[in-house]
Amino acid sequence: MINHIVMFSLKGTDDERKEYAGRFRDAILSLPEKIPGLKGVDVHLNENPCENYDLMIHARFDSHEDLVTYSLHPDHLEAVGVIKTVIDSRACIDYNTED
């Protein structure tokens, strides 16, 4: 299984970042029904103001090809559009686990 972990730091005030992060979370959580190959997704908002990132996504796929399909899918791109203009930084790691 391919695990796709992404963390985002957003621009804006605390309230603005929380609002964007919440809207993005809702958009991402709707994707498993829309994108074939996306086996599951979790989105967590940071609760510790002393840390660097505002939210984390953990998406799971059977293959790297499914991850590529997800990354290019119009519904995923629309979800990313929610925060695209307010992304301050992004960190990502993809790793494979055997079931």
C-alpha positions as a LaTeX table, in Angstrom:
\begin{tabular}{lrrr}
\hline
Residue & $x$ (\AA) & $y$ (\AA) & $z$ (\AA) \\
\hline
Met1 & 0.00 & 0.00 & 0.00 \\
Ile2 & 1.23 & 3.49 & $-0.87$ \\
Asn3 & 0.89 & 6.00 & 1.96 \\
His4 & 0.87 & 9.67 & 0.97 \\
Ile5 & 1.49 & 12.06 & 3.87 \\
Val6 & 1.30 & 15.79 & 3.21 \\
Met7 & 1.55 & 18.67 & 5.68 \\
Phe8 & 0.67 & 22.28 & 4.94 \\
Ser9 & 1.51 & 25.52 & 6.66 \\
Leu10 & $-0.90$ & 28.28 & 5.68 \\
Lys11 & $-0.67$ & 32.07 & 5.54 \\
Gly12 & $-2.98$ & 34.34 & 7.51 \\
Thr13 & $-4.21$ & 34.93 & 11.02 \\
Asp14 & $-4.97$ & 32.00 & 13.31 \\
Asp15 & $-8.68$ & 32.29 & 12.51 \\
Glu16 & $-8.08$ & 32.53 & 8.75 \\
Arg17 & $-5.78$ & 29.51 & 8.77 \\
Lys18 & $-8.30$ & 27.46 & 10.77 \\
Glu19 & $-11.08$ & 28.43 & 8.36 \\
Tyr20 & $-9.06$ & 27.50 & 5.26 \\
Ala21 & $-7.83$ & 24.28 & 6.87 \\
Gly22 & $-11.39$ & 23.28 & 7.78 \\
Arg23 & $-12.70$ & 23.95 & 4.27 \\
Phe24 & $-9.80$ & 22.01 & 2.77 \\
Arg25 & $-10.36$ & 19.10 & 5.19 \\
Asp26 & $-14.00$ & 18.86 & 4.14 \\
Ala27 & $-13.07$ & 18.95 & 0.44 \\
Ile28 & $-10.40$ & 16.24 & 0.83 \\
Leu29 & $-12.65$ & 13.98 & 2.92 \\
Ser30 & $-15.21$ & 13.96 & 0.08 \\
Leu31 & $-12.69$ & 12.54 & $-2.43$ \\
Pro32 & $-12.78$ & 8.76 & $-1.74$ \\
Glu33 & $-16.28$ & 8.61 & $-3.26$ \\
Lys34 & $-15.11$ & 10.51 & $-6.35$ \\
Ile35 & $-11.63$ & 9.20 & $-7.16$ \\
Pro36 & $-11.05$ & 5.54 & $-8.02$ \\
Gly37 & $-7.94$ & 4.13 & $-6.37$ \\
Leu38 & $-8.12$ & 6.37 & $-3.29$ \\
Lys39 & $-8.58$ & 3.70 & $-0.63$ \\
Gly40 & $-8.88$ & 6.04 & 2.33 \\
Val41 & $-7.92$ & 9.44 & 3.60 \\
Asp42 & $-7.55$ & 11.07 & 6.99 \\
Val43 & $-7.13$ & 14.79 & 7.56 \\
His44 & $-6.01$ & 16.22 & 10.88 \\
Leu45 & $-5.86$ & 19.87 & 11.90 \\
Asn46 & $-3.02$ & 20.93 & 14.18 \\
Glu47 & $-4.10$ & 21.77 & 17.72 \\
Asn48 & $-0.69$ & 22.93 & 18.96 \\
Pro49 & $-0.01$ & 26.59 & 18.05 \\
Cys50 & 3.70 & 26.09 & 18.80 \\
Glu51 & 4.13 & 23.75 & 15.82 \\
Asn52 & 4.90 & 24.67 & 12.20 \\
Tyr53 & 2.12 & 23.04 & 10.18 \\
Asp54 & $-1.62$ & 23.67 & 10.16 \\
Leu55 & $-2.87$ & 20.36 & 8.80 \\
Met56 & $-1.85$ & 16.87 & 7.72 \\
Ile57 & $-3.32$ & 14.52 & 5.12 \\
His58 & $-2.75$ & 10.77 & 5.07 \\
Ala59 & $-4.07$ & 9.19 & 1.87 \\
Arg60 & $-3.75$ & 5.50 & 0.98 \\
Phe61 & $-3.50$ & 3.83 & $-2.44$ \\
Asp62 & $-2.86$ & 0.34 & $-3.80$ \\
Ser63 & $-0.23$ & 1.60 & $-6.24$ \\
His64 & 1.90 & 4.55 & $-7.22$ \\
Glu65 & $-0.19$ & 4.80 & $-10.40$ \\
Asp66 & $-3.32$ & 5.31 & $-8.26$ \\
Leu67 & $-1.51$ & 8.12 & $-6.41$ \\
Val68 & $-0.66$ & 9.80 & $-9.73$ \\
Thr69 & $-4.29$ & 9.44 & $-10.88$ \\
Tyr70 & $-5.43$ & 11.07 & $-7.62$ \\
Ser71 & $-2.94$ & 13.92 & $-7.88$ \\
Leu72 & $-4.14$ & 14.82 & $-11.38$ \\
His73 & $-7.85$ & 14.22 & $-10.83$ \\
Pro74 & $-10.03$ & 17.33 & $-11.32$ \\
Asp75 & $-11.80$ & 16.85 & $-7.96$ \\
His76 & $-8.44$ & 16.72 & $-6.15$ \\
Leu77 & $-7.24$ & 19.82 & $-8.00$ \\
Glu78 & $-10.47$ & 21.59 & $-7.04$ \\
Ala79 & $-9.91$ & 20.67 & $-3.37$ \\
Val80 & $-6.34$ & 21.99 & $-3.52$ \\
Gly81 & $-7.75$ & 25.20 & $-4.98$ \\
Val82 & $-9.31$ & 25.92 & $-1.59$ \\
Ile83 & $-5.86$ & 26.59 & $-0.10$ \\
Lys84 & $-3.62$ & 27.08 & $-3.14$ \\
Thr85 & $-3.24$ & 30.84 & $-2.71$ \\
Val86 & $-2.59$ & 30.63 & 1.06 \\
Ile87 & $-0.02$ & 27.81 & 1.19 \\
Asp88 & 3.08 & 29.01 & 3.00 \\
Ser89 & 4.92 & 25.68 & 2.91 \\
Arg90 & 4.30 & 22.03 & 2.10 \\
Ala91 & 6.06 & 18.83 & 3.16 \\
Cys92 & 5.34 & 15.42 & 1.64 \\
Ile93 & 6.47 & 11.84 & 1.99 \\
Asp94 & 5.22 & 8.77 & 0.11 \\
Tyr95 & 6.10 & 5.32 & 1.40 \\
Asn96 & 5.12 & 1.74 & 0.67 \\
Thr97 & 3.92 & $-0.74$ & 3.28 \\
Glu98 & 3.14 & $-4.38$ & 2.77 \\
Asp99 & $-0.26$ & $-5.56$ & 4.00 \\
\hline
\end{tabular}
